[in-house]
């Protein structure tokens, strides 16, 4: 059974929150010199960005067109890089994504969810 648009939007919001938590834990692990903790937290960030990209790919175009300012294809492409080209992942881009790019995505998804 396919997930509804609302469920997909909720998946994105949950992925955003979990990626933020994992990023905070990654910074704490780095401060403590815990390299394993850093890698586990980084892997969690990647997983949640993958989930976000998968949810975006599953949303119908008419939903995504409600906010044409969002780089939906880039979000979907990041999912593809994480899933298929993991050797090309650049940690600095992942960090920037969590720090800055998730904020406008969250705002957009909340607006979309309210309009359903």
C-alpha distances in whole Angstrom, upper triangle without the diagonal:
4,7,9,13,14,12,13,17,17,16,19,21,20,21,24,25,25,26,29,30,30,32,35,34,35,38,39,39,41,44,44,44,41,40,37,36,36,34,31,31,31,28,26,27,26,22,22,23,20,18,19,19,16,15,17,16,13,15,16,20,21,20,21,24,25,27,28,31,28,28,24,25,27,24,22,25,25,22,23,26,25,23,25,29,29,33,33,32,35,35,37,34,32,34,35,31,31,34,34,31,28,30,30,26,26,28,26,23,24,26,22,21,24,23,20
4,6,9,12,10,10,13,14,13,16,18,18,19,21,23,23,24,27,28,28,30,33,33,33,36,38,38,39,42,42,43,40,39,36,35,34,33,30,29,29,27,25,25,24,21,20,20,18,15,16,16,13,11,14,13,9,11,12,16,17,16,18,21,21,23,25,27,24,24,20,21,23,21,18,22,22,19,21,24,23,21,23,27,27,31,31,30,32,32,34,31,29,31,32,28,28,31,31,27,25,27,26,23,23,25,22,19,21,22,19,18,21,20,17
4,7,8,6,7,10,10,10,13,15,15,16,18,20,20,21,24,25,25,27,30,30,31,34,35,35,37,39,40,41,38,37,34,33,32,31,28,27,27,25,23,23,22,19,17,18,17,13,14,15,12,9,12,12,9,10,12,15,16,14,16,19,19,21,23,25,22,22,19,20,22,19,17,21,21,18,20,23,22,21,23,26,27,30,30,29,31,31,32,29,27,29,29,26,25,28,28,25,22,24,24,20,19,21,19,16,18,19,16,14,18,18,15
4,5,5,6,9,10,10,13,14,15,16,19,20,21,22,24,26,26,28,30,31,32,35,36,37,38,40,41,42,40,39,37,35,34,33,31,29,29,27,25,24,24,21,19,19,18,15,15,16,13,10,12,13,9,9,10,14,14,12,14,17,17,19,21,23,21,22,18,20,22,19,18,22,22,20,22,25,24,23,26,29,29,33,32,30,32,32,33,30,28,30,30,26,25,28,28,24,22,23,22,19,18,20,18,14,15,16,13,11,14,14,11
4,5,5,6,9,10,11,12,14,15,17,19,20,21,23,25,26,27,29,30,31,33,35,36,37,39,41,41,39,38,36,34,33,32,30,28,28,27,24,23,23,21,18,18,17,14,13,14,13,9,10,11,8,6,8,11,11,8,11,14,13,15,17,19,17,18,15,18,20,17,16,20,21,19,21,24,23,23,25,28,28,32,31,29,31,30,31,28,26,28,27,23,23,26,25,22,19,20,19,16,15,16,14,11,12,13,10,8,12,11,8
4,5,5,6,9,10,11,12,14,15,17,18,20,21,23,24,26,27,29,30,32,33,34,36,38,39,40,38,37,36,33,32,32,30,27,27,26,23,22,23,21,18,18,18,15,13,15,14,10,12,14,11,10,12,14,14,11,13,16,14,16,19,20,18,20,17,20,21,18,18,22,22,20,23,25,24,24,27,29,29,33,32,30,31,31,31,28,26,27,27,23,23,25,24,21,18,19,18,15,14,15,13,10,10,12,9,6,10,10,7
4,5,5,6,9,10,10,12,14,15,16,18,20,21,22,24,26,27,28,30,31,32,34,36,37,38,35,35,33,31,30,29,27,25,25,24,21,20,20,18,15,16,16,12,12,14,12,9,11,13,11,10,13,16,16,13,15,18,17,18,21,22,19,21,18,20,21,18,17,21,21,18,21,24,22,22,25,27,27,31,30,28,30,29,30,27,25,26,26,23,22,24,24,21,18,19,19,16,15,16,15,11,12,14,12,9,13,14,11
4,5,5,6,9,10,10,12,14,15,16,19,20,21,22,25,26,26,29,30,31,32,35,36,36,34,33,31,29,28,27,25,23,23,22,19,18,18,16,13,13,13,10,9,10,9,5,7,10,8,7,10,13,14,11,12,15,15,16,18,19,16,17,14,16,17,14,14,17,17,15,18,20,19,19,22,24,24,27,27,25,26,26,27,24,22,23,23,20,19,22,22,19,16,18,17,13,13,15,13,10,12,14,11,10,13,14,12
4,5,5,6,9,10,11,13,14,15,17,19,20,21,23,25,25,27,29,30,31,33,35,36,34,33,32,29,28,28,26,23,23,22,19,18,18,17,13,14,14,11,9,11,11,7,8,11,10,8,11,13,14,10,11,14,13,13,16,17,14,16,13,16,17,14,14,18,17,16,19,21,20,20,23,25,25,28,27,25,26,26,26,23,21,22,22,18,18,20,19,16,13,15,14,11,10,11,10,6,8,10,8,7,10,12,10
4,5,5,6,8,10,11,12,14,15,17,18,20,21,23,24,26,27,28,30,32,33,34,32,32,30,27,27,26,24,22,22,21,18,17,18,16,13,14,14,11,10,13,12,9,11,14,13,12,15,17,17,14,15,18,17,17,20,20,17,19,16,19,20,16,17,20,19,17,21,23,21,21,25,26,25,29,28,26,27,26,26,24,21,22,22,19,17,20,20,17,14,15,15,12,10,13,12,8,9,12,11,8,11,14,12
4,6,5,6,9,10,10,12,14,15,16,18,20,21,22,24,26,26,28,30,31,32,30,29,27,25,24,23,21,19,19,18,15,14,15,12,9,11,11,7,7,10,9,7,9,12,11,11,15,17,18,15,15,19,18,18,20,20,17,18,15,18,18,14,14,17,16,14,17,19,17,17,21,23,22,26,25,23,24,23,24,22,19,20,21,17,16,19,19,17,13,15,16,12,11,14,14,10,12,15,13,11,15,17,15
4,5,5,6,9,10,10,12,14,15,16,19,20,21,23,24,25,26,29,30,31,29,28,27,24,23,22,21,18,18,17,14,13,13,12,9,9,10,7,5,8,9,6,8,11,11,11,14,16,17,14,13,16,16,15,17,17,14,14,12,15,15,11,12,15,14,12,16,18,16,17,20,22,21,24,23,21,22,21,21,19,16,17,18,14,13,16,16,13,10,12,12,9,8,11,11,8,10,13,12,11,14,16,15
4,5,5,6,9,10,11,13,14,15,17,19,20,21,23,24,26,27,29,30,28,28,27,24,23,23,21,18,18,18,15,14,15,14,10,11,13,10,8,12,13,10,11,15,15,14,17,19,19,15,15,18,17,16,19,18,15,16,15,18,17,14,15,18,17,16,19,21,19,20,23,25,23,27,26,23,23,22,22,20,17,18,18,14,13,15,15,13,9,10,12,9,6,10,10,7,8,12,11,10,13,15,15
4,5,5,6,8,10,11,12,14,16,17,18,20,21,22,24,26,27,28,26,26,24,21,21,21,18,16,17,16,13,12,14,12,8,10,12,9,9,12,13,11,13,16,16,16,19,21,22,18,18,22,20,20,22,21,18,19,17,20,19,16,17,19,17,16,19,21,18,19,23,24,22,26,25,22,23,21,22,20,17,18,19,16,13,16,17,15,11,13,15,12,10,13,14,11,12,15,15,13,16,18,18
4,5,5,6,9,10,10,12,14,15,16,18,20,20,22,24,25,26,24,23,22,19,18,18,16,14,14,13,10,9,10,8,5,7,9,6,6,10,11,10,11,14,15,15,19,21,22,19,18,21,21,19,21,20,17,17,15,17,16,13,14,16,14,12,16,17,15,16,19,20,19,22,22,18,19,18,19,17,14,15,16,13,11,14,15,13,10,12,14,11,10,14,14,12,13,17,16,15,18,20,20
4,6,5,6,9,10,11,13,14,15,17,19,20,21,23,24,25,24,23,22,20,18,19,17,14,14,14,11,9,11,11,7,8,11,9,8,11,13,12,12,16,17,17,20,21,22,19,17,21,20,18,20,18,15,16,15,17,16,12,15,17,14,14,17,18,16,18,21,22,20,23,22,19,19,17,17,16,13,13,13,10,8,11,11,10,6,9,11,9,7,11,12,10,12,15,15,15,17,20,20
4,5,5,6,9,10,11,13,14,16,17,18,20,21,23,24,23,23,22,19,18,18,17,13,14,15,11,10,13,12,9,11,13,12,11,14,16,15,16,19,20,19,23,24,25,21,21,24,22,21,23,22,18,19,19,21,20,16,18,20,18,17,21,21,19,20,24,24,22,25,25,21,21,19,19,18,15,14,15,13,10,12,13,13,9,10,13,12,9,13,15,13,13,17,17,16,18,21,21
4,5,5,6,8,10,10,12,14,15,16,18,20,21,22,20,20,19,16,15,15,13,10,11,12,8,7,10,10,7,9,12,11,11,14,15,15,16,19,20,20,24,26,27,23,22,26,25,23,25,24,21,21,20,22,20,17,18,20,17,16,20,20,17,18,22,22,20,23,23,19,20,17,18,18,14,14,16,13,10,13,15,14,11,13,16,14,12,16,18,15,16,20,20,19,21,24,24
4,5,5,6,9,10,10,12,14,15,16,18,20,21,19,18,17,15,13,13,12,9,9,10,7,5,8,8,6,7,10,10,10,13,15,15,16,18,20,20,24,25,27,23,22,25,24,22,24,22,19,19,18,20,17,14,16,18,14,14,17,17,14,16,20,20,17,20,20,16,16,14,15,14,10,10,12,10,7,10,12,12,9,12,15,13,12,16,17,16,17,20,20,20,22,25,25
4,5,5,6,9,10,11,12,14,15,17,19,20,19,19,18,15,14,15,14,10,11,13,10,8,11,12,10,10,14,14,13,16,18,18,18,21,23,23,26,27,28,25,23,26,25,23,24,22,19,20,20,22,19,16,19,20,17,17,21,20,17,20,23,23,20,23,22,18,18,15,15,15,11,10,12,10,6,8,11,11,9,10,14,13,12,15,17,16,17,20,21,20,22,25,26
4,5,5,6,9,10,11,12,14,15,17,18,17,17,17,13,13,14,12,9,11,12,9,9,12,13,11,13,16,15,15,18,20,19,21,24,25,25,29,30,31,27,26,29,28,26,28,26,23,23,23,25,23,20,22,23,20,19,23,22,19,21,25,25,22,24,24,20,20,17,17,17,14,13,15,14,10,11,14,15,13,14,17,16,15,18,20,19,19,23,23,22,24,27,28
4,5,5,6,9,10,10,12,14,15,16,14,14,13,10,9,10,9,5,7,9,6,6,10,10,9,11,14,14,15,17,19,19,21,23,24,25,29,30,32,28,27,30,29,27,29,27,24,23,23,24,22,19,21,21,18,17,21,20,16,19,22,22,19,21,21,17,17,14,15,15,12,11,14,13,10,12,15,16,13,16,19,18,17,20,22,20,21,25,25,24,27,29,29
4,5,5,6,9,10,10,12,14,15,14,14,14,11,9,11,10,7,7,10,9,7,10,12,11,12,15,16,15,18,20,20,21,24,25,26,30,30,32,29,27,30,29,27,28,25,22,22,22,24,21,18,21,21,17,18,21,19,17,20,22,22,18,20,20,16,15,12,12,13,10,8,11,11,7,9,12,13,12,14,17,17,16,19,21,21,21,25,25,25,27,30,30
4,5,5,6,9,10,11,12,14,13,14,15,11,10,13,12,9,10,13,11,10,14,15,14,15,18,19,18,21,23,23,24,27,28,29,32,33,34,31,29,32,31,29,30,28,25,25,25,27,24,22,24,25,21,21,25,23,20,23,26,25,22,24,23,20,18,15,15,16,13,11,13,14,10,10,14,16,14,15,19,19,18,20,23,22,23,26,27,26,28,31,32
4,5,5,6,8,10,10,12,11,12,12,8,8,10,9,6,9,12,10,10,14,15,14,16,19,19,19,22,24,24,26,28,29,30,34,35,36,33,31,34,34,31,33,31,28,27,27,29,26,23,25,26,22,22,25,23,20,23,26,25,22,23,23,20,19,15,16,18,15,13,16,16,13,14,17,19,17,19,22,22,20,23,26,25,25,28,29,28,31,33,34
4,5,5,6,9,10,10,9,9,10,7,5,8,8,5,7,10,9,9,12,14,14,15,18,19,19,21,23,24,25,27,29,30,34,34,36,33,31,34,34,31,32,30,27,26,26,27,24,22,24,24,20,20,23,21,18,21,24,22,19,20,20,17,16,12,13,15,12,10,14,14,12,13,16,18,17,19,22,22,21,24,26,25,26,30,30,30,32,35,35
4,5,5,6,9,10,10,11,12,9,7,11,12,9,10,13,13,12,15,17,17,18,20,22,22,24,26,27,27,30,32,32,36,36,38,35,33,35,35,32,33,30,28,27,28,29,26,24,26,26,22,23,26,23,21,24,26,25,22,22,22,18,17,13,13,15,13,10,13,15,12,12,16,18,17,19,22,22,22,24,27,26,27,30,31,31,33,36,36
4,5,5,6,9,9,11,12,9,8,12,12,10,12,15,14,14,17,19,19,20,23,24,24,26,28,29,30,32,34,35,38,39,40,37,35,38,37,35,36,33,31,30,31,32,29,27,29,29,25,26,28,26,24,26,29,28,24,25,25,22,20,16,17,19,17,14,17,18,15,15,19,21,20,21,25,25,24,27,29,29,29,32,33,33,35,37,38
4,5,5,6,5,7,8,5,5,9,10,8,10,13,13,14,17,18,19,20,22,23,24,26,28,29,30,32,34,35,39,39,41,38,36,39,39,36,37,35,32,31,32,32,29,27,29,29,25,25,27,25,22,25,27,26,22,23,24,20,19,16,17,19,17,15,18,19,17,17,21,23,22,23,27,26,26,29,31,30,31,34,35,34,36,39,39
4,5,5,6,7,9,8,6,10,11,10,11,14,15,15,17,19,20,21,23,25,25,27,29,30,31,33,35,36,39,40,42,39,37,39,39,36,37,34,32,31,31,32,28,27,29,28,24,25,27,25,22,25,27,25,22,22,22,19,17,14,15,18,16,13,17,18,16,16,20,22,22,23,27,27,26,29,31,31,32,35,36,36,38,40,41
4,6,8,10,12,10,9,13,15,13,14,18,18,18,20,22,23,23,26,27,28,29,32,33,33,36,37,38,42,42,44,41,39,41,41,38,39,36,33,33,34,35,31,29,32,31,27,28,31,28,26,29,31,29,26,26,26,23,21,17,17,20,19,16,19,21,18,18,21,24,23,25,28,28,28,30,33,33,33,36,37,37,39,42,42
4,5,9,11,9,10,13,14,13,15,18,18,19,21,23,24,25,27,28,29,31,33,34,35,37,39,40,43,44,46,43,41,44,43,41,42,39,36,35,36,37,34,32,34,33,29,30,32,30,27,30,32,30,27,27,27,24,23,19,20,23,21,18,22,23,21,21,24,27,26,27,31,31,30,33,35,35,35,38,39,39,41,44,44
4,6,9,9,9,11,13,13,14,17,18,19,21,23,24,25,27,28,29,31,33,34,35,37,39,40,44,44,46,43,41,44,44,41,42,39,36,35,36,36,33,31,33,32,28,29,31,28,26,28,30,28,25,24,25,22,21,18,19,22,20,18,21,23,21,21,25,27,27,28,32,32,31,34,36,36,36,40,41,40,42,45,45
4,6,5,6,9,10,11,12,14,15,17,19,20,21,23,24,26,27,29,30,32,33,35,36,38,42,43,45,42,40,43,43,40,41,39,36,34,35,35,32,30,31,31,27,27,29,27,24,26,28,26,23,23,24,21,20,17,19,22,19,18,21,23,21,21,25,26,26,28,31,30,30,33,35,34,35,38,39,38,41,43,43
4,5,5,6,9,10,10,12,14,15,16,18,20,21,22,24,26,27,28,30,32,33,35,36,40,41,43,40,38,41,42,39,39,37,34,33,33,33,30,28,29,28,24,25,26,24,21,23,25,23,19,19,21,18,17,14,17,19,17,16,20,21,20,21,24,25,25,27,30,30,30,33,34,34,35,38,38,38,41,43,43
4,5,5,6,9,10,11,12,14,15,16,19,20,21,23,24,26,27,29,30,31,33,35,39,40,42,39,37,41,41,39,39,38,34,33,32,32,29,27,28,28,24,24,25,23,20,21,23,22,19,19,21,18,18,15,18,20,18,17,21,22,20,22,25,26,25,28,31,29,29,33,34,33,34,37,38,37,40,42,42
4,5,5,6,8,10,11,12,14,15,17,18,20,21,23,24,26,27,29,30,32,33,37,38,40,37,36,39,39,36,37,36,32,31,31,31,28,26,27,27,23,23,25,23,20,22,24,23,19,20,22,19,18,15,18,20,17,16,20,20,18,19,23,24,23,25,28,27,26,30,32,30,31,35,35,34,37,39,39
4,6,5,6,9,10,11,12,14,15,17,18,20,21,23,24,26,27,29,30,32,36,36,39,36,34,37,37,34,35,33,30,28,28,29,26,24,25,24,21,21,23,21,18,20,22,21,17,18,19,16,15,12,14,16,13,12,16,17,15,16,20,21,20,23,26,25,25,28,30,29,30,33,34,33,36,38,38
4,5,5,6,9,10,10,12,14,15,16,18,20,21,22,24,26,27,29,31,34,35,37,35,33,36,36,34,34,33,29,28,27,27,24,22,23,23,19,19,20,18,15,17,19,18,14,15,16,13,14,11,14,16,13,13,17,17,16,18,21,21,21,24,26,25,25,29,30,29,30,33,33,33,36,38,38
4,5,5,6,9,10,11,13,14,15,17,19,20,21,23,25,26,27,29,33,34,36,34,32,35,35,33,34,33,29,28,27,27,25,22,23,23,19,18,20,19,15,17,19,19,15,17,18,15,16,13,16,18,14,14,18,18,16,18,21,22,20,23,26,24,24,28,29,27,29,32,32,31,34,36,36
4,5,5,6,9,10,11,12,14,15,17,18,20,21,23,24,26,27,31,32,34,31,30,33,33,31,32,30,26,25,25,26,23,20,22,22,18,17,20,18,15,17,20,19,16,18,18,15,15,12,14,15,12,12,15,15,12,15,18,18,17,20,23,21,21,24,26,24,26,29,29,28,31,34,33
4,5,5,6,9,10,11,12,14,15,17,18,20,21,23,24,26,30,30,33,30,28,31,31,29,30,28,24,23,23,23,20,18,19,19,15,15,17,15,12,15,17,16,13,14,15,11,11,9,11,12,9,9,13,12,11,13,16,17,16,19,21,20,20,24,25,24,25,29,28,28,31,33,33
4,5,5,6,9,10,10,12,14,15,16,18,20,21,23,25,28,29,32,29,27,31,31,29,30,28,25,23,22,22,20,18,18,18,14,13,15,14,10,12,15,15,11,13,14,11,13,11,14,14,11,12,15,14,13,16,19,18,17,20,23,21,21,25,25,24,26,29,28,28,31,33,32
4,5,5,6,9,10,11,12,14,15,17,18,20,21,23,27,28,30,27,26,29,29,27,28,27,24,23,22,22,20,17,18,18,15,14,16,15,12,13,17,17,14,16,17,14,15,13,15,15,12,12,15,14,12,15,18,17,15,18,21,19,18,22,23,21,23,26,26,25,28,30,30
4,5,5,6,9,10,11,12,14,15,17,18,20,21,25,26,28,25,23,27,27,25,25,24,20,19,19,19,17,14,15,16,12,12,15,14,11,13,16,16,13,16,16,12,13,10,13,12,8,9,12,10,8,12,14,13,12,15,18,16,16,19,20,19,21,24,24,23,26,28,28
4,5,5,6,9,10,10,12,14,15,16,18,20,24,25,27,25,22,26,26,24,25,24,20,18,17,17,15,12,13,13,10,9,11,10,7,9,12,12,10,13,13,9,11,10,12,11,8,10,13,11,10,14,16,14,13,17,19,16,17,21,21,20,22,25,24,24,27,29,28
4,6,5,6,9,10,10,12,14,15,17,19,22,24,26,24,22,26,26,25,25,25,21,20,18,18,16,13,13,14,11,9,12,12,8,9,13,14,11,15,15,13,15,14,16,15,11,14,16,13,12,16,18,16,15,18,20,17,17,21,21,19,21,24,23,23,26,28,27
4,5,5,6,9,10,10,12,14,15,17,20,22,24,21,20,23,23,22,23,22,18,18,16,17,15,12,13,14,11,10,13,13,10,12,15,16,14,18,17,14,16,14,16,15,11,13,15,12,10,14,15,14,11,15,17,14,14,17,18,15,18,21,20,19,23,24,24
4,5,5,6,9,10,11,12,14,16,19,20,22,20,18,21,21,19,20,19,15,14,13,14,12,8,10,11,8,7,10,11,8,10,14,14,12,16,15,12,13,13,14,12,9,11,12,9,9,13,13,11,10,13,15,12,13,16,16,15,17,20,19,19,22,24,24
4,5,5,6,9,10,11,12,15,18,19,22,20,18,21,22,21,21,21,17,15,13,13,12,9,9,10,7,5,8,9,6,7,11,12,11,15,14,12,15,14,17,14,11,14,15,12,13,16,17,14,13,17,18,14,15,19,18,16,19,22,20,20,24,25,24
4,5,5,6,9,10,11,13,16,18,20,18,16,20,21,20,21,21,17,16,14,15,14,10,10,12,10,8,11,13,10,10,14,16,15,18,18,16,18,18,19,17,14,16,18,14,14,17,18,15,13,16,17,14,14,18,17,14,17,20,18,17,21,22,21
4,5,5,6,9,10,11,14,16,18,15,13,17,18,16,17,17,13,13,11,12,12,8,8,11,9,8,11,13,11,12,15,17,16,20,19,16,18,17,19,16,13,15,16,12,12,15,15,12,10,13,14,10,11,14,13,11,14,16,15,15,18,20,19
4,5,5,6,9,10,13,14,17,15,13,16,17,16,16,16,13,11,9,9,9,5,5,8,7,5,8,10,10,10,13,14,14,18,17,15,17,17,18,15,13,16,16,12,13,17,16,13,12,15,15,11,13,16,15,13,16,18,16,17,20,21,20
4,5,5,6,9,12,14,17,15,13,17,18,18,18,19,16,14,11,11,12,9,7,10,10,7,9,12,11,10,13,15,15,19,19,17,20,20,22,19,16,19,20,16,17,20,20,17,15,18,18,14,16,18,17,14,18,19,17,17,21,21,20
4,5,5,6,10,12,14,12,11,15,16,16,17,18,14,14,11,12,13,10,9,12,12,10,12,15,14,14,17,19,19,23,22,20,22,22,23,20,18,20,20,17,17,20,20,16,14,17,16,13,13,16,14,11,14,16,14,13,17,18,16
4,5,5,9,10,12,10,8,12,13,12,13,14,11,11,7,9,10,7,6,10,11,9,12,15,14,15,17,19,19,23,21,20,21,22,22,19,17,20,19,15,16,19,18,15,13,16,14,11,12,15,12,10,14,15,12,13,17,17,16
4,6,8,9,12,11,10,13,15,15,15,16,13,12,8,8,11,9,6,9,11,9,10,14,14,13,15,17,18,22,21,20,22,23,24,20,19,22,21,18,19,22,21,17,16,19,18,14,16,18,15,14,17,18,15,16,20,19,18
4,6,9,12,10,10,14,15,16,17,18,16,15,11,12,14,12,10,13,14,12,13,17,17,16,18,20,21,25,24,23,25,26,27,24,22,25,24,21,21,24,23,20,18,21,19,16,17,19,16,14,17,18,15,15,19,18,16
4,6,8,7,7,10,12,13,14,16,14,14,10,12,14,12,11,14,16,14,16,19,19,19,21,23,24,27,26,25,27,27,28,24,23,25,24,21,21,24,23,19,18,19,18,14,15,17,14,11,14,15,11,12,15,14,13
4,6,6,7,9,11,13,13,16,15,15,11,13,16,15,13,16,18,17,18,21,22,21,23,25,26,30,28,27,29,30,31,27,26,28,27,23,24,27,25,22,20,22,20,17,18,19,15,14,16,16,12,14,16,15,13
4,5,5,6,9,10,10,14,13,13,10,11,15,14,13,16,18,17,18,21,23,22,23,25,27,30,28,27,29,30,30,26,25,28,26,23,24,27,24,21,20,21,19,16,18,18,15,14,17,16,13,15,17,15,14
4,6,5,7,10,10,14,13,15,12,14,17,17,16,19,21,21,22,25,26,26,27,29,30,33,31,30,32,32,32,29,28,30,28,25,26,28,26,22,21,22,19,17,18,18,14,14,16,14,11,13,15,12,12
4,5,6,8,10,13,12,13,11,14,16,15,15,18,20,19,21,24,24,24,26,28,29,32,30,29,30,30,30,27,26,27,26,22,23,25,23,19,18,19,16,14,15,14,11,10,12,11,7,10,12,10,9
4,5,6,7,10,8,10,7,10,13,12,12,15,17,16,18,21,22,22,24,25,26,29,27,26,27,27,27,23,23,25,23,19,21,23,20,17,16,17,14,11,13,13,10,9,13,11,9,11,14,12,12
4,5,5,9,9,11,9,12,15,14,15,17,19,20,21,23,25,25,27,28,29,32,29,28,29,30,29,25,25,27,25,22,23,25,22,18,18,19,15,14,16,15,11,12,15,13,10,13,15,13,14
4,6,9,9,12,11,14,17,16,17,20,21,21,23,25,26,27,29,30,31,34,31,30,30,31,30,26,26,27,25,22,23,24,21,18,18,17,14,13,14,13,9,10,12,9,7,11,12,10,11
4,5,6,9,9,12,14,14,15,18,19,20,22,23,24,26,27,28,29,31,29,27,27,28,26,23,23,24,21,19,20,21,18,15,15,14,11,10,12,10,7,9,11,9,8,12,13,12,14
4,5,8,8,11,12,13,14,16,18,19,21,22,24,25,26,27,28,30,27,26,26,27,26,22,23,24,21,19,21,22,18,15,16,16,12,12,14,13,10,12,15,13,12,16,17,15,17
4,6,9,11,12,12,15,16,17,19,21,22,23,25,26,26,27,29,26,25,24,25,23,20,20,21,18,16,18,19,15,12,14,13,10,10,13,12,9,12,15,13,13,17,18,17,19
4,6,9,9,9,11,13,14,15,18,19,20,21,23,23,24,26,23,21,21,22,21,17,17,19,16,13,15,16,13,10,11,11,8,7,11,10,8,10,13,12,12,15,17,17,18
4,6,5,6,9,10,11,13,15,15,17,19,20,20,21,23,20,19,19,20,19,15,16,17,15,12,15,16,13,10,12,13,10,9,13,13,11,13,16,16,15,18,20,20,21
4,5,5,6,9,10,11,13,14,16,17,18,19,20,23,20,19,20,21,20,17,16,19,17,14,16,18,16,12,12,14,12,9,13,14,11,11,15,15,14,16,19,18,19
4,5,5,6,9,10,10,12,14,15,16,16,18,20,18,17,18,20,20,16,16,19,18,15,17,19,17,14,15,17,15,13,16,18,15,15,19,19,17,20,22,22,22
4,5,5,6,9,10,10,12,14,15,15,16,18,15,14,15,16,16,12,13,16,14,11,14,16,15,11,13,15,14,12,15,17,15,16,19,20,19,21,24,23,24
4,5,5,7,9,10,11,13,14,15,15,18,16,14,15,16,16,12,12,14,13,10,12,15,13,10,10,13,12,10,13,15,13,13,17,18,16,18,21,21,22
4,5,5,7,9,10,11,12,13,14,17,16,14,16,18,18,15,14,17,17,13,15,18,17,14,14,17,16,13,15,18,16,15,19,20,18,19,22,22,22
4,5,5,6,9,10,10,10,12,15,12,12,14,16,17,13,13,16,16,13,16,19,18,14,15,18,17,15,18,20,18,18,22,23,21,23,26,26,26
4,5,5,6,9,10,10,10,13,11,9,11,12,13,10,9,13,13,10,12,15,15,12,13,16,16,14,17,19,18,18,21,23,21,23,26,26,26
4,6,5,6,8,9,10,13,12,11,13,14,16,13,11,15,15,12,14,17,17,14,14,18,18,15,17,20,19,17,21,23,21,22,25,26,25
4,5,5,6,7,9,12,11,11,14,16,18,15,14,17,18,15,17,20,20,17,18,21,21,18,20,23,22,21,24,26,24,25,28,28,28
4,5,5,5,6,8,7,7,10,12,15,12,11,15,16,14,16,19,19,17,17,21,21,19,21,24,23,22,26,27,26,27,30,31,30
4,6,6,5,8,8,7,10,11,14,12,10,14,15,13,14,18,19,16,17,20,21,18,20,24,23,22,25,27,26,26,30,30,30
4,6,6,10,11,10,14,15,18,16,14,17,19,17,18,21,22,20,19,23,23,21,22,26,24,23,26,28,26,27,30,31,30
4,6,9,9,10,14,16,19,17,16,19,21,19,20,24,24,22,22,26,26,23,25,28,27,26,29,31,29,30,33,34,33
4,5,6,7,11,14,16,14,14,18,19,17,19,22,23,21,22,25,26,23,26,29,27,27,30,32,30,31,35,35,34
4,5,5,9,11,14,13,12,15,17,16,17,20,22,20,20,24,25,23,25,28,27,26,29,32,30,31,34,35,35
4,6,9,11,14,14,13,16,18,18,19,22,23,22,23,26,27,25,28,31,30,29,32,35,33,34,38,38,38
4,6,10,12,11,11,15,16,15,18,20,21,19,21,24,25,23,26,29,28,28,31,33,32,33,36,37,37
4,6,9,8,8,11,13,12,14,16,18,16,18,21,22,21,23,26,25,25,28,30,29,30,33,34,34
4,6,5,7,9,10,11,13,15,16,15,17,20,21,20,23,25,25,26,28,30,30,31,34,35,35
4,5,5,6,9,10,11,12,14,14,16,19,20,20,21,24,25,25,27,29,29,30,33,35,35
4,5,5,6,9,10,10,12,13,15,17,19,19,21,23,24,24,27,29,29,30,33,34,35
4,5,5,6,9,10,10,10,12,15,16,16,18,21,21,21,24,26,26,27,30,31,32
4,5,5,6,9,10,10,11,14,16,15,16,19,20,20,22,24,25,25,28,30,30
4,5,5,6,9,10,11,13,15,15,16,19,20,21,22,25,25,26,28,30,31
4,5,5,6,7,9,11,13,13,15,17,18,19,21,23,24,25,27,29,30
4,6,6,5,6,9,11,10,12,15,15,16,18,20,21,22,24,26,27
4,6,6,6,8,11,10,11,14,15,16,17,20,20,21,23,25,26
4,6,7,8,11,12,12,14,16,17,18,20,22,23,24,26,28
4,6,6,8,9,11,12,14,15,17,18,20,21,23,24,26
4,6,6,7,9,11,11,13,15,16,17,19,21,22,23
4,6,5,6,9,10,10,12,14,15,16,18,20,21
4,5,5,6,9,10,11,13,14,15,17,19,21
4,5,5,6,9,10,11,12,14,15,17,19
4,5,5,6,9,10,10,12,14,15,17
4,5,5,6,9,10,10,12,14,16
4,6,5,6,9,10,11,13,15
4,5,5,6,9,10,11,13
4,5,5,6,9,10,11
4,5,5,6,9,10
4,5,5,6,9
4,5,5,7
4,5,5
4,6
4
